[in-house]
Amino acid sequence: MSLVLSYNEVVQVGLRIASSVDLTTFCVRATATPRVGKRLEDLRIVINAPVTRASLQRCLTLAPNLVDLDLLLSNPDIPGILDGVVLRNLRFFRTNLPHHLLPAFFAAHARISVLVLDACHAPDCDCPLGATHLPHLKCISGPAPCVTRFVNNGLTRLTMSSPDDGGSTSLVLRSLPLRLYTLCTLTIDFGADDHDVLQSVIASFPAIRKLKLLEKPSEARGRTSTRRAWNNTATWSKDLLSLPLLEELMLRTGSTLVRRSASEDEERKAIMRWVSGLRSATRGRPHYHPSLYHIGVWYRSDDNDNGVVTHWSQHAGAWVRASILLHPPQDYDFV
């Protein structure tokens, strides 16, 4: 258990609880000295061992002024775990609790602005959060069929994982009831055979500035088609132009980008085809994107050596390779 704590003034801002012992220790301290809990604003509960509902509820009750809360448990399906918990200042909430445990808690915490959800665990993708309304929500992350229920005109950042049933992210995007012009940042995963993913983004989020597309890893390495949406240079470039405010594009794929991995010359030609719409620099008239200045591609990510991460940036009208990383670690943070 780590505390930001002065025992003279009892000034406490952040706390991480990583075990049932930490949980008990905090409850004892906060019960003996209530200011310890009341001064707490940021609480991270990440426990990989069994805990009781009573101890967790006691802990949260002793910290009524939390602004940020992480609640990640090894066995999260604990009925009634959030019953009676009221955190009036809560703005950030990340949890892996099953969604059926959350509706009443959300009803009492309508001012949440950042929400990070894990798997739903509801049968037939019938998420119990369907009637939940969080009017102040700005950022949300979670399974696509669940988080799309929270899409509203104030949302600025959205991260969606594809449906557990293997359904298409594109279909989920196209099912949205409105076009969202406030969204600035979008992260989605997609299937290798989903050649309409960019068009689905255009249809739903025409004003995005940062787009991250994460191709789902293939279950059968080397057996999937190498055809991808961006192989059709003219269509891919035209679709990018249909996102006129786009500044950054990030793409992770198991396929190859160039014949010779990490070749700067070949990568430059590939990137220039994307941003100009031309298959050859000497043929036709280029139509350059008005705002795109950064493209990051992690290609051959399904390879045993995890492939190549390359970043390209536009400087004074010219595209240059800003960085190259060979064989990134499996848990590489692609940002």
Stockholm file with secondary structure:
# STOCKHOLM 1.0

chainA/1-335         MSLVLSYNEVVQVGLRIASSVDLTTFCVRATATPRVGKRLEDLRIVINAPVTRASLQRCLTLAPNLVDLDLLLSNPDIPGILDGVVLRNLRFFRTNLPHHLLPAFFAAHARISVLVLDACHAPDCDCPLGATHLPHLKCISGPAPCVTRFVNNGLTRLTMSSPDDGGSTSLVLRSLPLRLYTLCTLTIDFGADDHDVLQSVIASFPAIRKLKLLEKPSEARGRTSTRRAWNNTATWSKDLLSLPLLEELMLRTGSTLVRRSASEDEERKAIMRWVSGLRSATRGRPHYHPSLYHIGVWYRSDDNDNGVVTHWSQHAGAWVRASILLHPPQDYDFV
#=GR chainA/1-335 SS CEECCCTTTCCCCEEEECSHHHHHHHHHHHHHSHHHHHTCCEEEEEESSCCCHHHHHHHHHTCTTCSEEEEEESSCCCTTTTTTCCCTTCCEEEECSCGGGSHHHHHTCTTCCEEEECCCCCGGGCCTTTTCCCTTCCEEEEEHHHHGGGCCTTCCEEEEECCTTCCCHHHHHHTCSSCCSSCCEEEEEECTTCTTHHHHHHHHCTTCSEEEEEECCCSSTTCSCCCCGGGSHHHHHHHHHTSTTCCEEEEECSSCSSSSTTCHHHHHHHHHHHHHCCSSTTSSCCCCCSSCCEEEEEESTTSTTCCEEEEEEEETTEEEEEEEEESCCTTCCCC
#=GC SS_cons         CEECCCTTTCCCCEEEECSHHHHHHHHHHHHHSHHHHHTCCEEEEEESSCCCHHHHHHHHHTCTTCSEEEEEESSCCCTTTTTTCCCTTCCEEEECSCGGGSHHHHHTCTTCCEEEECCCCCGGGCCTTTTCCCTTCCEEEEEHHHHGGGCCTTCCEEEEECCTTCCCHHHHHHTCSSCCSSCCEEEEEECTTCTTHHHHHHHHCTTCSEEEEEECCCSSTTCSCCCCGGGSHHHHHHHHHTSTTCCEEEEECSSCSSSSTTCHHHHHHHHHHHHHCCSSTTSSCCCCCSSCCEEEEEESTTSTTCCEEEEEEEETTEEEEEEEEESCCTTCCCC
//
